[in-house]
Amino acid sequence: MYGWMMGGMGAWWIIWLIVPLLIIAVVIVLVVTLSRRGPSAGSGPVQQGRPSPRDILDERYARGEIDHDEYARRRDELGRSGS
C-alpha cells in the first residue's frame, strides 16, 4: 500500500549510506597520496642521490677540515673542471 510516492524509502537508504562513505574514502586516499609524494616541485631544491663535489667541499670547509686557502684552491679547480 505504501509505495515510493507515499513516503516509503525503498532502496534510497542504501545510496544515502554509500555516498558519504565514498566521499570519506576519496578524501582519505587524497590525503595519503599527497602526504607520500613529499615536497612539491616549487618548494626548493631537493637533493636526490649523492651530494655534488661542491657540496662536499662546502661541508668540509664548514667542519674545519680544510682552511680557507685550501677551500679557495679546490673551489677554483672545481669551477675550471665543471666548464
N, C-alpha and C positions, 0 to 999 in steps of 0.2 A: 504494500500500500504506500510505503514511503519511498519514492524514487529520488533521484538527484535533484529534482526541482522542488521537492518537498522538504529539503533540509538534510537529506542523507549525505554523508561524506563520500561514500563509495570508496574508490581507490585513491582519492586525492590525499589522504593522510599519509600514504607512503611517499608521495612526491614531497610533501612538506617536511617529512623526516629526512629524506635523502639529500635534498638540495642544500640545506645548511651544513650537513656533514661533508658534502663535496666542496663547498666553499672553504670550510676549515681545512680540509686536506690540501687544497690548492695553496692556501696561504702557508701552511707548514712546509710544503715542498719548495715553494719560492724562498722562504727564509733559509732552509737548509742548503739549497743550491747556491744562493748568493753568499752565504757565510763560508762555503768551501772554496769559492773562487779566489779568495784572497783579495789583496788590494787591487783597485781598479787601475786601468792604464793611465789615468790622469793624475794619480796620486804621487807621482815622482818616480825616480829611477828605482828599479828593482833589480838587484844583482841575482843573476842566475848562473849557477856553476861556480867556477873558480874566480877569485879576485884578479884584477888586472895587475900587471907588473908595477904600474904607478901606484895603485892602492897598497900593494905590499911595501913599496918604498916609503910611502907616506906613513904607514903604520910603524915601520922600523924606526923612522925618524921621531915619531911621536913617543915611542917607548924609550928613546935614548940609546938605541943600539948603534946608531951612526951619528957622527957630528954633522954640523951644517955644511962644511966643505965637502964631505963625502956625499951628503944628500944632494947638494947642488951639482956635483960632478955626475952622479948617476942619473939625476933628473934630466940633465942636458943630453946625456948619452941615450936615454930612452926617447927623448924628443927627436934626436937625429935618426935613430933606428926605426922610429914609427913613421917617418915621412918618406 
